Amino acid sequence: MIKIYGMPTCPYCDYIHEQIIGREDEFEYINIGENIRNMSAFTHLRDTNPVFERMKEIGDVGIPTFVLENGSVTLDPADVGLVEYGSTVACSLEDHKSGRKGC
């Protein structure tokens, strides 16, 4: 099962979360804002994995984050068969703000 770390206040995470509804046998969505245990797990991952170096350099949190079954980490939704927010098939920030489903 692929773990996805994210938060519902993040439009990128929200877009990913909508794509995995009904696919709970493939993906586990972990809301890092839900409790300290989730935040701690994500923070440890972010602090120890070199995948996040660029995110840290630019001051980004690095969510959504995808942890594959083999333990490898990626920040690219395409690596797990999902569509990235902002791609040509994704919706806009205005769509998200207006409550468009899947945004």
C-alpha positions as CSV (number, residue, x, y, z in Angstrom):
1,M,0.0,0.0,0.0
2,I,1.2,3.5,-0.9
3,K,1.2,6.0,1.9
4,I,0.4,9.6,1.1
5,Y,1.2,12.4,3.6
6,G,-0.8,15.6,3.1
7,M,-3.2,18.1,4.6
8,P,-6.7,19.1,3.5
9,T,-5.7,22.8,3.6
10,C,-3.2,22.1,0.8
11,P,-4.8,22.3,-2.7
12,Y,-2.2,20.0,-4.1
13,C,-3.0,17.4,-1.5
14,D,-6.7,17.9,-1.8
15,Y,-6.4,17.2,-5.6
16,I,-4.5,14.0,-4.9
17,H,-6.9,12.9,-2.1
18,E,-9.9,13.2,-4.5
19,Q,-8.1,10.8,-6.9
20,I,-7.8,8.0,-4.4
21,I,-11.3,8.0,-3.0
22,G,-12.5,4.4,-3.4
23,R,-9.0,3.1,-3.8
24,E,-8.2,2.6,-0.1
25,D,-6.8,-0.9,-0.9
26,E,-4.0,0.9,-2.9
27,F,-3.5,4.1,-0.9
28,E,-3.5,5.3,2.7
29,Y,-3.9,9.0,3.1
30,I,-2.3,10.4,6.2
31,N,-3.4,13.8,7.3
32,I,-0.3,15.3,9.0
33,G,-2.5,18.0,10.6
34,E,-4.8,15.5,12.2
35,N,-2.6,14.6,15.2
36,I,0.9,15.0,16.5
37,R,1.8,11.3,15.7
38,N,1.1,11.9,12.0
39,M,3.0,15.2,12.0
40,S,6.0,13.6,13.8
41,A,6.1,10.7,11.3
42,F,6.1,13.1,8.4
43,T,8.7,15.4,10.0
44,H,11.0,12.5,10.7
45,L,10.7,11.4,7.1
46,R,11.3,14.9,5.8
47,D,14.3,15.5,8.1
48,T,16.0,12.2,7.1
49,N,15.3,11.7,3.4
50,P,17.4,13.4,0.7
51,V,14.3,13.6,-1.6
52,F,13.3,16.7,0.4
53,E,16.5,18.7,0.0
54,R,15.1,20.8,-2.8
55,M,11.9,21.4,-0.9
56,K,13.8,22.6,2.1
57,E,16.0,24.9,-0.1
58,I,13.0,26.7,-1.5
59,G,11.1,26.8,1.8
60,D,8.4,24.3,0.8
61,V,6.9,21.7,3.1
62,G,7.0,18.9,0.6
63,I,3.5,17.6,0.6
64,P,1.9,15.6,-0.8
65,T,4.6,13.0,-0.2
66,F,4.3,9.4,-1.4
67,V,5.9,6.5,0.3
68,L,6.0,3.4,-1.8
69,E,5.7,-0.2,-0.5
70,N,9.4,-0.7,-0.8
71,G,10.0,2.4,1.5
72,S,11.2,4.7,-1.3
73,V,9.9,8.2,-1.2
74,T,8.8,10.4,-4.1
75,L,7.1,13.8,-4.4
76,D,5.9,13.1,-8.0
77,P,2.3,11.9,-8.2
78,A,3.0,10.3,-11.6
79,D,5.3,7.8,-9.9
80,V,2.3,6.3,-8.2
81,G,-0.1,6.7,-11.2
82,L,-1.8,9.9,-10.1
83,V,-2.2,13.3,-11.8
84,E,-0.3,16.3,-10.5
85,Y,-2.2,19.5,-9.6
86,G,-1.5,22.0,-12.3
87,S,-1.1,19.6,-15.1
88,T,-3.1,20.0,-18.3
89,V,-5.7,17.6,-16.9
90,A,-5.8,19.3,-13.4
91,C,-8.1,22.1,-12.4
92,S,-7.0,25.6,-11.5
93,L,-6.6,27.4,-8.2
94,E,-9.9,29.2,-9.0
95,D,-11.6,25.9,-9.5
96,H,-10.3,24.8,-6.1
97,K,-11.5,28.0,-4.4
98,S,-14.9,27.7,-5.9
99,G,-15.3,24.2,-4.6
100,R,-15.1,22.3,-7.9
101,K,-15.0,18.5,-7.0
102,G,-11.6,17.0,-7.5
103,C,-9.8,20.2,-6.9
